[in-house]
Amino acid sequence: MNKIFALAGVVIKELYRRKDFYVLFVLTAVLTFAASAVNFFQDEKIIRYVKDICLLLIWISSLVIAIVTTARQIPAEREARTIFPLLAKPVSRAQVIAGKFLGCWLAAGIALVVFYFFFAVIASSREHTWPVVMYFQAAWMQWCLLAVVIALVLLGSIYFAAPSSTSTISFIVVAGIMLVGGHLNTIALSQPEPMQSVLAGVYYFIPHLEWYYLSDFVVYNMGCVSWVKILAATLYAAAWTGIFLTLAWLGFRRKNLTT
Amino acid sequence: MKISPPLTLAALLALAFTLAIGLAPQAAGWSQRDKAGNVFGLMFGDGRKLFANQFFTMADVYFHSGYYPSVFDKNSDEEKEIISHSHGKKESEEDEKNEDFLGKPKDWIDAFGRNFKITKHTHLEHGNEREILPWLRLAADLDPQKIETYTVGAFFLREHLNRPDQAEAFLREGLRNNPDSCEILFELGRLYHESLHDLNRARNVWELGVRKYLALPPASQKESKLIFEEIVVNLGHLEDEAGNYAQAINWLHAAQKVSPAPDALQVQIDAIQKKISAKQP
C-alpha cells in the first residue's frame, strides 16, 4: 500500500507544479466575480445565476483537471522512459495503475475542496447561510463521478496512442453520458429495431454519471438527498471504478512498453 | 532598411489612438440600434434570437426551481408557465397532473436516478421570483423584439417584487424597441391601473393600444384579437370605476364583438346599466 501512496504522492506534486489548476481556478474566479458584479434591475439579492455559472465552471474545470492529468500519466512515463526504472523497482504493474489512479483522484479531490470553498464563500456572501451538508453532498458526488472518469481515462490511456486522443474521446464520452445517458431508454422507444435494442442495451451498459450532478439541489436550495441513496450511488461508482481499473490493469499487464 | 523600435511603437500607438477615436462613436451607436438589435445583433446576427429563446426558457426553468422537461420528455414544447402566470392564469389540479412530465419510472435506473433530480413541481415565491430576472434581462438584450420578455418581466417586477418603477422602465424600453406593440401597452396600462392607481395614465395608454390595434392590417388584427379584448374589457372596468358608465358600456360592447364569451360581458353591461338607472331620479 505504501508503494501506491508513494506513486500517488508524485501525481499530487505534479498537480501543484503544473499551471493547469491555477489557470482554471483563476478563470473560474474571474468569471464568477464578473457575473456577480452585474446589476440586474438594481436588485442586490439575485444570486442563483451566479451559483449556477460558478458550479458549471467548477464542473468543467474539475473534469478538465481530472481528464488531462490522468490522460498523460502513463504515456508521459513511457515517452520519458521513466516507466522502466519505475518497474525495475519492486513495484507491480497493478500497483502502478492503482497509484496513478489514487494520485489523480486525490489531486482532483484537493482541487474540488478549493473550488467548493470558493463557491461557498461567494454564495454565502449574498445568501448569508452555509448549507454545509448540501455542499458536501454535491462535492462528494462529484468526486465519486471523477473516480469513474479517472479510471475510464486511465483505461483509455493504455489503449489510445496519444494523451490528446484519450482526452478528447473521454470528454465526448463523459459529456455524452451526462447529457443523453439518462434519456437513452426514452429515445430507444421511438426507434425501429434493431436500433431500439441497441440503444436499450447501451442504456443499461453505461455508467450513469448523470446521477452525480447535484448542482440543481445547490442552485435552487432544494435541500439534501437521502444519505442511503448517496451511499448506494457511491457503491455504484466504486463498482464502475473497479471495472475500469481492472480492465486497465489487464491491458497494462500485457502491454509492450518498448514500442 | 533599418526600422527603429521606438518609432514603430510610436507609429502603432498613433494608429491605435486614431482607430479608437474613429470607432468609439460608431461603437456607441451599435448598442442603440433597435432594428439591428444592439451589439449582440452585430455579433450573432439572427442567431441571437436562439440564445434569447434559450434564456427565456431558463427564466421558466428557474421559476420551477429546476423541475423542467428536457427535449426528450413530453410537454417540452408547451407554453412557458411564466407567460401563463403573467396572464393571471391559476393552475388547477388537472394542470398540475398534466405537467408531471416524468410519469412513472420506466426502470430501476430511472427510478434510482430520480433521487438525484428535482422531481417536485414548485413555483418561486416569497420574493424569490427575482431569480428569473437576469435571464429575462439577457433575453431582452439579445432579442429586443421578443415582446413576452418585457411583459413577463414587468409582471413579476410589479406583482411579486413590488418594483413598479423598474417594471415601468423595462416596459418603456420594450416600447421603444416595439413601438406598435399592443401587449406592452396593455401591460403598461395594468401597471398604471393596478400598481400605481393612476387611472388617467392607464386610460391614455390603453386607448393608445386600441388605436394601434385598429391601425393593424386585418390579418394581424385577427391574430391580436385576444389582447384587444383584454384592453377594451379593462378600459370598460376602468371607466366603470371612474364613474363614466356610458363610456364603460361602449368599451364592453366593443369587447363583445371579439370575445368568445359575449354573454359574460352582457352580464357586466347589465350591471352597469342598473347603476345608471339607480343614479337617475
Interface residues (C-beta under 8 A of the other chain):
Chain A: V38 F40 F41 Q42 D43 K45 I46 I47 R48 Y49 M141 G182 H183 N185 T186 I187 Y203 Y204 H208 E210 W211 Y212 Y213 L214 D216 F217 V219 Y220 M222 V225 S226 K229 A232 A233
Chain B: Y62 S65 G66 S70 F72 D73 K106 D107 I109 D110 F112 G113 N115 F116 K117 I118 K120 G127 R130 E131 L133 P134 W135 R137 L157 L161 R163 Q166 F170
